[in-house]
Amino acid sequence: MARFPFFQRVSAAPTAPKPAPVARNFDIADLYEGPLAAAVPSEPGEVRLDEKLRQAYFWIVNTAIISPHYDIEYQNGPSPEYRVGDSRQLLTLPSAQSYSSYVLLPLLAFATRSKCLFIGGPGRGKTASALLMGVLAGYPVREVRRAMQHGHPQMTIADLLGNPLPADLVAAQSVDAIRIAWRPWLGMRVKIVDEYNRIPTRTQSALLTVMGDNYAEVLGQIYECPSAAWYLTANDDAGGGTYQVIEALRDRIDVVVQALSFNPRFLDDLIVRIEENVRPEDVVPREIVFDEAEVDQLVAAVRAVPLPSEIRRRIEFFASQFELMEPAGAIFEHMSKDTARLSGVDWVQVTAVDGGRDRLKDIGAQTTNGLSVRNLMTLIGFAKAMAFFHGGDVVSLDDVRQVLPFVLRDKLHPDPDAPFFGLPEHAAYRTDAIAWLRHLFDLSCEEYDRLDLDRDDPVRALADEFASGLDGLGEREVRARLTRIERLVGERVQGRKLYGPLHDELLHLKYLHQRYTNYLAWLGGRQ
């Protein structure tokens, strides 16, 4: 290893300088610190986990992968901007530390034990990037390579999971007595599946069980798998390949990262690798390798990063834009795109009936589906990881804005027939999913600000009032609250078109009304 000092150079700490903490006296509350304390070093000279994660990022992006694409931009004050070419495309020189999505998102998946899909043409470094994640988890390169599952059209469940022992097949008196020779990769904390869209459909179902439920099953025998970060590769994210990827398997993928093209201005780095006969995965510095305990602490520390209520409300408002489809249901709760999809009726026929709303203004009209619970949980998890990575004390709006497109890339599906995509200035959004999703979030935040929902949200006020509890509440107060809810519903529906956020508001008010109604019945039963 000493032959390659350049390849083993790790960025000096701190990579994200922050003001020194103010010294303070001991507080009894220190004894009850939560998981976030895991990010703080316990010994002098020990590197914080967030700092170690950043060191890993900078080593990979500057030495291993060579990705000069800083498409996750943060600003700290004014940033120079330039309009380029006939399209007048915007080029920004960020004024704060910014990052390459191709390197950062897989690292955040590592820190959250999530499932990351690399997409891009052959030879773009997808497999090499996945290998690096395995080495960062402390596994020898040879073990990571051997444990990698390579998708191919003849792959069987036994190839993927393991085989029954031949002697047991002959001698066993029952299925329970048959032992299974499980594949070693099932026990690893980083799991890699190369070209997963070449795996036969039946074998994909077995892979889904491992990915989704952390266990493998062969002949009734169960192997419990440890929690792991997953890395899958494919040449595209359209679900194609030798076999179509089953929808449930695609839904288990948390984040999709595109391998961007190599910039030939950095060809000299490749020449050095050829002349020195070195591969990055073989020279990963020990300083950036995480042991099992550190990964556990890392995951706990990321989860402990607070998500402020004002950021949560913007996520709520964004998510409420997409599910409503008014003509899809005769029951108010059933007016959703999922109802239309499950009915089997042609999508164009349903949207043709959807009149009344401004389909150019309504960002929900740009998609054919809404967001699932899993999508929202993944978004929050990655926003927390993003804040943790760059040293933020809490999740910021920028953190959500930067990770959202990569989390929702394969989850929120555009409707190519929507009026939005027909405008000439929006032509690029048809092909650039990341830019489109970020633009959607920006539009949602603009509408949120226009409505001044941070200061004027009567539905939120009623929800907060309910959250304070019902203990000791008398019949008179309950009836007064029911009256306020009914009055607000009347105000909300008066002369207004039905958009996604209003639909969710009305359902929320109906929920509150029902809870108070049930409580009122309970009070009556006690008399």
TORVO-259582 format. One record per residue (C-alpha): residue in three letters; x, y, z. Coordinates in steps of 0.5 Angstrom, whole numbers, plus 500, padded with zeros to 3 digits. Example, Ala and Ser with C-alpha at 12.3 -4.5 7.8 and 13.67 -1.06 7.14 Angstrom:
<rs>
ala525491516ser527498514
</rs>
This chain:
<rs>
met500500500ala506505501arg507505494phe501509493pro501515498phe497519493phe492514493gln491514500arg491521502val485523506ser483530507ala485534513ala480535519pro475538519thr473538512ala467542514pro469547519lys465550525pro465555530ala468551537pro463549542val463553548ala465550554arg460549559asn459545566phe457538567asp449538566ile445532569ala442531562asp448529559leu447522562tyr441522558glu443524551gly440520545pro443517539leu446523537ala451523542ala454517538ala457522533val461526538pro468523539ser469520546glu477520546pro482526544gly484526537glu478521535val474523529arg467524529leu463520525asp460525521glu467528519lys469521517leu463520513arg466527509gln473524509ala470518505tyr466522501phe472527499trp477521498ile472518493val470524489asn477526489thr481520488ala477514487ile471516482ile473522479ser466526479pro467533478his460534477tyr457538483asp450538482ile448538489glu449545490tyr449549497gln449557497asn452561502gly451568500pro451571493ser453566487pro456567480glu451565475tyr452565468arg447564462val450559457gly448557450asp442558445ser438555451arg441560456gln442554461leu444557468leu451555470thr452557478leu458557481pro456555488ser458559494ala458554499gln461547500ser457543494tyr457535492ser457530487ser450526487tyr454520484val458519490leu454523496leu448519495pro451512495leu454514502leu448517505ala445510503phe451507507ala449511513thr442510513arg442502511ser438504505lys437501498cys441505492leu440503485phe446506480ile444507473gly448509467gly451506461pro456501461gly463503463arg461509467gly463506474lys457503477thr460497479ala466500482ser462505486ala458499489leu465495491leu468501494met461501499gly463494501val470496502leu468502507ala464497511gly471493513tyr470488508pro476485504val476487496arg476480495glu470478499val466484496arg468481489arg466474491ala460476494met457480489gln451477485his451478478gly444478475his444473469pro438470465gln439463468met440465475thr436461480ile433461487ala439456489asp444461485leu441467489leu440464496gly443457497asn442449496pro440444500leu446439502pro445433498ala446428504asp440431507leu436430501val437423501ala437421508ala432427511gln426424514ser422431514val423437510asp425441517ala431436517ile434438511arg440443512ile441449507ala448451505trp446459505arg450464500pro455468504trp453474501leu446474505gly450475512met454481509arg452489512val453491504lys450487499ile451488492val447486486asp450487479glu445488473tyr439486477asn434487471arg437481468ile435476474pro429472472thr422474475arg421468480thr428469482gln426477483ser421475488ala426471492leu430477492leu425482494thr424478500val431479502met431486501gly424487504asp424483510asn431481511tyr430474511ala431468506glu427462505val429455502leu425449503gly422452509gln428453512ile429461514tyr436465514glu435471518cys439477514pro442483518ser440490516ala444492510ala446497505trp444495498tyr447497492leu444495485thr446497478ala442497471asn444500465asp437504465asp431505470ala426504466gly425497469gly427494462gly433489461thr433481460tyr427481464gln422486466val423488474ile417487478glu414493481ala414491488leu422490487arg423497484asp419500490arg424497495ile429501492asp430508496val434512492val436512484val443515482gln445516475ala453515473leu454522469ser459522463phe467522465asn470529463pro476528459arg479534462phe481529468leu484524463asp491524467asp488521473leu487515469ile494515466val496514473arg492508474ile494505468glu502506469glu501504477asn497498475val492501481arg485500482pro482505487glu478499491asp485496493val488502496val482505500pro485508506arg484505513glu482512516ile475512512val473505513phe467504518asp467498523glu460494525ala460498531glu461505528val456503522asp451502528gln452509531leu452512524val445510523ala443512530ala446519529val443520523arg436518525ala437523531val437529527pro431533528leu426535523pro423542525ser416543524glu416548519ile420544514arg415538516arg409542514arg413544507ile414536506glu406535508phe404541503phe408538497ala406531498ser399533498gln399535491phe399529487glu394524489leu388527488met384525482glu377528482pro373524477ala376517480gly371516486ala364517488ile366517495phe370523497glu376519500his376515494met378521489ser385518488lys390516482asp390510485thr383508485ala383510477arg390505477leu386500480ser380500476gly384499470val380504466asp385508461trp388513464val387518458gln379517459val380519466thr384525465ala379527460val374528465asp378531470gly375538468gly375545472arg382545475asp387549472arg392543469leu397548468lys398551475asp396544478ile403541479gly399534481ala397534474gln404533472thr404526475thr400519474asn401517481gly402520488leu407518494ser407512499val408512506arg415508504asn417514499leu416519505met419516510thr425515505leu425522504ile425524511gly431519512phe435522507ala434529509lys436527516ala443524513met444530508ala444534514phe448530518phe453529513his454537512gly454538519gly447541520asp444541527val437540524val434538517ser434545513leu429546507asp435546502asp437539505val430536503arg430540496gln437537494val435529496leu428529494pro429528486phe434522488val429519492leu423520488arg426519481asp423512480lys417514485leu413520482his412518475pro411524470asp405524465pro408526458asp401529456ala400534462pro400541459phe406543463phe410538459gly407541452leu411548453pro417549449glu421552456his419546459ala422541454ala428539458tyr424536464arg421531459thr428527460asp431531466ala428527472ile432530477ala431537475trp423536474leu422534481arg427539484his422544480leu416541482phe418542490asp420549488leu413550485ser410547491cys414552496glu412558492glu405556493tyr406555500asp409562501arg404565497leu398562502asp403564508leu401557511asp407558516arg403564519asp396563517asp394555517pro387554521val387547520arg394546523ala391550529leu385545530ala390539529asp395542535glu389544539phe386536538ala394534540ser394537546gly389531549leu382530551asp383529558gly378533562leu374536556gly367537557glu361536553arg360544552glu367545549val367539545arg361541541ala364548541arg370545537leu365541533thr362547531arg369551529ile370545525glu364545521arg364552520leu371552517val369546512gly364551510glu369556509arg374552505val369549500gln365556498gly366557491arg373554491lys376549486leu378542489tyr386541489gly390536492pro392540499leu385542500his382535499asp387533504glu385539509leu378537508leu380529510his384532516leu378536518lys373530517tyr378526522leu378531527his370532527gln370524527arg374524533tyr371529537thr364526535asn366519538tyr369522544leu362526545ala359519545trp363516550leu362522555gly354521554gly355513555arg359515562gln352519564
</rs>
